[in-house]
């Protein structure tokens, strides 16, 4: 029995870049990487859902100055 391949965050981002930036189809990228297309779709969903948090990070040193303006 073979073990499942675990992808690092960097590997997932490289695969998603092929789809999102280079305009390759999900099915073509999945076939080239040897993974199921649903994995790429799941990773894309996680990226977009988690992306909101990136823009919501608050730094106390900046937030307090912004409130004064």
CORTA-V975889 format. One line per field, one symbol per residue. ss: DSSP state (2 for helix, 1 for strand, 0 for the rest). psi: psi as a letter, one per 20 degrees, with the letter a starting at -180 (. if undefined). A space follows every 10 residues. Layout:
BEGIN
ss: ???
psi: ???
END
This chain:
BEGIN
ss: 0000000022 2222222222 0000022222 2220002222 2222222222 2222200002 222222220
psi: pqqqppprhg gghgghhhgg gijqqghggg ghikrphhgg hghgghghhi hhhhijppph hgghhhhh.
END
